[in-house]
Amino acid sequence: MNEQKNLEKAVTAACRLILATWQKTVMGSQQIPGVPEIRANINLRQLYADSIALGEQLSNPNSGLFRRSVVTTKQIARDLEYGKGPWDMKPMLLGGPKAKTGKNGSRYNTIPFRHGTSPKHAPNSNFKPMPKDIYAEARKLKASVRDGNRIVWGGKLTGTEDRYTPGKNPTTGYQHKSGRFEGMVRIEKEYERATQSKYLTFRRVSSNSDPQAWVHPGYKAHHIARGVATHCEPAVRAIIEAAALQELKVTLSSGST
């Protein structure tokens, strides 16, 4: 019985190694050969990473066989593992709790886009860093501040579209109406020991939006789990073999006394 218990502990230790490696790979803190960079935003990657867990231990006491798995059940994990094609985001955006209905019965929602300030934080951030010239202008804006349940708006960035023209949806070719940085505001919030600014632009989606607008490009297949399994296999074998060898030595030793 002790032999099986010790081997079970080794199996659990091996699974924990796989779990930790898998989570680090999803979050971008560890690079695995053959696994491409994951460009999904950090909230989705965190959701995926947090969903990775040890499965139930399955054992057969009569045969002495047992196994344990590392699993995830989140849809985002499946999407990033095997890929997902483009999809229309409008139903989701217009069906959420922040969507409103106008006087004409049209549904609409104002979507905030946050912009990063430092390239060094980009791999683990939702927020792609803005160009240096845009940041230099944006940080000089009069701050917008929250006053109770409302925001007192300050300055707004304009005149950016001559340098950063409105782009196109990479999937549908839809021509965006505004440049990415046009209308940016600086929202300032005071904390106990510091004052922090965040930089946002806002775009409107409605039930009257162009059918080709607000289409997500989808995700390519990353095959993260497969890459992690291949990467961890030598270490897993070493853990199990060491435990088995130790138990064999104990068994032989007890049999000789």
Secondary structure by P-SEA (a helix, b strand, c coil): caaaaaaaaaaaaaaaaaaaaaaaaaaccccccccccccccaaaaaaaaaacccccccccccccccbbbbbbccaaaaaaacccccccaaaaaaaccccccccccbbbbbbbbbbbcccccccccccccccaaaaaaaaaccbbbbccccccccbbbcccccccccccccccccccccccccbbbbbbbbcccbbbbbbbbbbbbcccccccccccccccccaaaaaaaaaaaaaaaaaaaaaaaaaaaaaaaaaac
